[in-house]
């Protein structure tokens, strides 16, 4: 569980998944993923679209339009209407120029400007998002222009002025910008009307020659990025550029990876085991593959040693026979599908299940349990009586002469009665009331001050279901942080009450053996619990989760919310009603409410403190029992 929340940038999982669906639909690429980076660009060989975190500081509607405009631009514009090979070659040729940064930005801006017009002409529905994008960027670049002028960064100011003039915003050009613009104006006008990537690059070539006479230094700011890769052809087809784990990497491949690490100023990271060509970037941006330095996509990003485990399912192919590959990327193991190489989700591909069996309760445990049971007995009796009365009422409700249901054979009343009741309802069989419950209890370290009160709620849950003869199980879950490694994360499940023992009279004292432990990997635990529930024959299945915050485990930070949300969605698709109960620290914050809503939707309850958990659980159980009845 995570304690520190400062400087924490969170991405709304629903927004993230909306952008992923939009990118896949527009690009018609089922493998396309969306990541949040410093700049927006398309990594077409890697099936990744990067959107800019620039929009995350704006309010909801503006943020959504800005992010959607970038998805439009990359997954539709760049994907179908950009010549990536020509762009790549042009970038390589421009690197020797003194004003490379300015030329790169001018080239990428001109291409985006052209693609924006293409997108709107092909799909007019995109125009609203692009209009909002233009409004925000014009304000931003006006502000940037004034700052550059004050700081006498002339090439930066010149680029901002070109952006503003291209979008029909008047700019007062200062010296020497006025002279530069007059000299380059013919080529800039042609860029505005370019109809292809090759046409833009031809005009950039003319501007490049003219810029050689400028004595001013290059741009220092970064606004746009471009994904560069040395293997845009054969290696992408053969998937040679994708990472391999230490288990699948041969000795010769390991040596070759060392020879290709020629990055300037390489740095070592203590969590990596062998060199790669992106150590410096990962050292600065630990835990993320985003481009936070503003220099575009890194070479062989899919091959970063830190993220090489993503392709752990890759198999070596022989010659040109690629049938041996079961999927070298993440596309065959989407956590949303729950199928393929990673049935428990991509983020849990290295999670290992470990079972902890409860011990025989001591005499002291049984005494403590009886005290807790006595404290909640009144609530148990109330719930039991309500449940039994509901069932009895349901049995006594008339099931003939109804306005809806099955059609009766006695149709003569259609002619004799003014308001005939021609329908009946079939009597329900006892099997239709069959139900089964599972309670998952977060046993992370942050539960240390809440576990005692949580025990009371668990006892209430167990005694109530035992009283109404509904089978159930209670399991505590946690991940061992000290033993967790990059390729192995042990996750422990302590089933203190099993389905077979739940209805026995002497069961219950084992609940007190649940204690706070280490981390929690909620998405994996929910999938495992759902797997056990699906083996049951009962018609109605319920999964209840007690947790006290955001999932946090090894290599799970930043992905836990999305993975847990996907686990909940997939579990509900299987017919299992899933409900989350968040135990707060005395005050319900807006952050906690948003967190639970993002994961469980409307099927969640936020409890102000552990001391109030029992009072909040009573109406939840009543509602679930009424649903069964």
ABEGO torsion letter per residue (X at the ends): XBABABGBBBBBAAAAAAAAAAAAAAAGBAABBBBBBABBBBBAAAGBBBBBAAAAABBAAAAAAAAAAAAAAAAAAAAAABBAAAAAAAAAAAAABAAAAAAAAAAAAAAAAAAAAAAAAABAAAAAAAAAAAAAAAAAAAAAAAAAAAAGBAAAAAAAAAAAAAAGBBBBBBOAAAAAAAAAAAAAAAAAABABAAAAAAAAAAAAAAAAABABBBBABBABBBBBBABABAAAAAGAABBBBAAABBAAAAAAAAAABABBGBBBBAABABBBAAAAAAAABBGBABBAAGAEBBBGAAABAAAAAAAAABBBBBEABAAABAEABAAAABAAAGBEABAAEAAAAABBBBBBBBBBBBAAAAAAAAAAAAAAAAAAAAAAAAAAAAAAAAAABBABGBABEBBBABAAAAAABABBBABBBBBBBAAAABBBBBBBBBABAAAAAAAAAAAAAAAAAAAAAAAAGBBBBBBBBBBBAAABBAABBBBBBBBABBAAAAABAABGAAAAABBBBBBBBAAAAAAAAAAAAAABABABBBBBBBBAEBBBBBGABGAAAAAAAAAAAAAAAAGBBBBBBBBBAGBBBAAAAAAAAAAAEABBBBBABAAAAAAAAAAAAAAAAAAAX
